[in-house]
Amino acid sequence: AALYINFLFSPEGQEIMRRNAHPLTIPVVVDRPENLPYALQGLLNIE
């Protein structure tokens, strides 16, 4: 699942989603970033 989510947020995945009327929310917002799998933490803008 993490590979799929990372693909969706890649430039190619974003373009596919945009073309199909499903733009993604960027930056990614989560309520409990500590629960996000390590493989997806790169999607967050944590300062």
Sequence and secondary structure as in RCSB ss.txt:
>XXXX:A:sequence
AALYINFLFSPEGQEIMRRNAHPLTIPVVVDRPENLPYALQGLLNIE
>XXXX:A:secstr
 HHHHHHHTSHHHHHHHHHTT    SS   S GGGS GGGGGGS   
